[in-house]
Amino acid sequence: MSTPQKLSVNVETGEESLIDLTAEELADFEAGVKALQDAEAAAKAQVKTDAEAKAALLAKLGITADEAKLLLS
């Protein structure tokens, strides 16, 4: 596997160069990826929990989602 790199651009000359990430930059990148994955998993879990709560409430009330929409319109 190749070493992860970043693109560096000199705005005065337009020169572009690829620079290997330092260990610290790589650790920061990986921590950011992990944080995004954790946030995505938490959001998906919240959506599932909300849907289950909604379904339980509708069942408790004995109405369908369409009937609830009619009541709230």
C-alpha positions as semicolon CSV with decimal commas, in nm:
position;residue;x (nm);y (nm);z (nm)
1;M;0,000;0,000;0,000
2;S;0,131;0,343;-0,088
3;T;0,183;0,619;0,165
4;P;-0,112;0,861;0,185
5;Q;-0,030;1,198;0,038
6;K;-0,163;1,551;0,025
7;L;-0,158;1,793;-0,266
8;S;0,037;2,113;-0,213
9;V;-0,016;2,397;-0,462
10;N;0,202;2,706;-0,484
11;V;-0,053;2,971;-0,581
12;E;0,214;3,207;-0,709
13;T;0,372;2,963;-0,954
14;G;0,093;2,708;-0,996
15;E;0,339;2,432;-0,911
16;E;0,169;2,124;-0,768
17;S;0,344;1,861;-0,559
18;L;0,236;1,553;-0,368
19;I;0,371;1,534;-0,014
20;D;0,358;1,229;0,212
21;L;0,141;1,276;0,520
22;T;0,324;1,288;0,849
23;A;0,233;1,036;1,118
24;E;0,043;1,311;1,301
25;E;-0,152;1,413;0,989
26;L;-0,236;1,051;0,916
27;A;-0,355;0,998;1,276
28;D;-0,571;1,313;1,251
29;F;-0,717;1,194;0,921
30;E;-0,797;0,850;1,060
31;A;-0,952;1,004;1,372
32;G;-1,170;1,222;1,149
33;V;-1,283;0,924;0,944
34;K;-1,366;0,733;1,265
35;A;-1,561;1,031;1,401
36;L;-1,764;1,054;1,079
37;Q;-1,834;0,680;1,084
38;D;-1,945;0,701;1,447
39;A;-2,169;1,000;1,372
40;E;-2,324;0,818;1,076
41;A;-2,391;0,509;1,287
42;A;-2,547;0,721;1,562
43;A;-2,769;0,902;1,311
44;K;-2,885;0,573;1,160
45;A;-2,958;0,434;1,507
46;Q;-3,158;0,747;1,593
47;V;-3,364;0,718;1,273
48;K;-3,437;0,354;1,355
49;T;-3,532;0,439;1,714
50;D;-3,759;0,722;1,599
51;A;-3,931;0,498;1,343
52;E;-3,988;0,227;1,603
53;A;-4,131;0,480;1,850
54;K;-4,361;0,621;1,582
55;A;-4,482;0,273;1,486
56;A;-4,542;0,185;1,852
57;L;-4,742;0,503;1,909
58;L;-4,953;0,447;1,599
59;A;-5,019;0,089;1,709
60;K;-5,112;0,207;2,058
61;L;-5,354;0,458;1,910
62;G;-5,485;0,199;1,667
63;I;-5,441;0,419;1,361
64;T;-5,232;0,406;1,045
65;A;-4,971;0,660;0,939
66;D;-5,211;0,792;0,674
67;E;-5,483;0,840;0,936
68;A;-5,237;1,027;1,158
69;K;-5,149;1,255;0,865
70;L;-5,519;1,329;0,816
71;L;-5,559;1,415;1,183
72;L;-5,263;1,651;1,173
73;S;-5,361;1,829;0,851
